[in-house]
């Protein structure tokens, strides 16, 4: 991402208020997720990795996520 301003001869297209609100909400959710991820990394840096017995195998996480995605998908008649 560049810190340079956009050239003056290219006007920016303004968003509709509802679209701007949706973009702000997405930005806030993305920021929240990034903060949670950063907190986990900081905890690992401070305390080390958790014991293997306390961890969930990635295969279980994958299957749970795929199940959630399948529930969100509308059924085809």
C-alpha positions as CSV (number, residue, x, y, z in Angstrom):
1,X,0.0,0.0,0.0
2,X,1.4,3.3,-1.0
3,X,1.3,6.3,1.2
4,X,1.3,8.6,-1.8
5,X,-1.9,10.4,-2.6
6,X,-3.8,9.5,-5.7
7,X,-3.2,11.7,-8.7
8,X,-5.5,14.7,-8.8
9,X,-6.9,13.9,-12.3
10,X,-8.5,10.7,-11.1
11,X,-11.6,11.4,-9.1
12,X,-12.6,8.7,-6.6
13,X,-16.1,7.3,-6.9
14,X,-18.0,7.7,-3.6
15,X,-19.8,4.7,-2.2
16,X,-23.5,4.7,-1.3
17,X,-24.0,5.1,2.5
18,X,-25.1,1.5,2.9
19,X,-22.0,0.2,1.0
20,X,-19.7,2.4,3.0
21,X,-21.2,1.1,6.2
22,X,-20.7,-2.5,5.0
23,X,-17.1,-1.7,4.2
24,X,-16.6,-0.2,7.6
25,X,-18.2,-3.3,9.3
26,X,-15.9,-5.6,7.2
27,X,-12.9,-3.5,8.2
28,X,-13.9,-3.7,11.9
29,X,-14.4,-7.5,11.8
30,X,-11.0,-7.9,10.0
31,X,-9.3,-5.8,12.6
32,X,-10.9,-7.8,15.4
33,X,-9.7,-11.1,13.8
34,X,-6.2,-9.7,13.4
35,X,-6.2,-8.5,17.0
36,X,-7.2,-12.0,18.2
37,X,-4.5,-13.6,16.0
38,X,-1.9,-11.2,17.3
39,X,-2.9,-12.0,20.9
40,X,-2.4,-15.7,20.3
41,X,1.0,-15.1,18.8
42,X,2.0,-12.9,21.7
43,X,0.8,-15.6,24.1
44,X,2.9,-18.2,22.3
45,X,6.0,-15.9,22.3
46,X,5.5,-15.3,26.0
47,X,4.6,-18.8,27.2
48,X,5.7,-21.1,24.5
49,X,3.6,-23.6,22.6
50,X,0.7,-25.4,24.4
51,X,1.0,-29.1,25.2
52,X,0.0,-31.3,22.3
53,X,-2.7,-33.0,24.5
54,X,-4.4,-29.6,24.7
55,X,-4.5,-29.0,21.0
56,X,-7.1,-29.9,18.4
57,X,-5.8,-31.8,15.3
58,X,-6.1,-29.8,12.1
59,X,-8.1,-32.5,10.5
60,X,-10.9,-32.0,13.1
61,X,-10.8,-28.3,12.7
62,X,-11.0,-28.7,8.9
63,X,-14.0,-31.0,9.1
64,X,-15.8,-28.7,11.5
65,X,-15.2,-25.8,9.2
66,X,-16.4,-27.7,6.1
67,X,-19.6,-28.7,8.1
68,X,-20.3,-25.1,8.9
69,X,-19.8,-24.1,5.3
70,X,-22.2,-26.9,4.1
71,X,-24.8,-25.7,6.6
72,X,-24.6,-22.1,5.2
73,X,-25.0,-23.3,1.6
74,X,-28.6,-23.2,0.4
75,X,-30.0,-26.7,-0.4
76,X,-30.5,-27.4,-4.1
77,X,-34.0,-28.7,-4.9
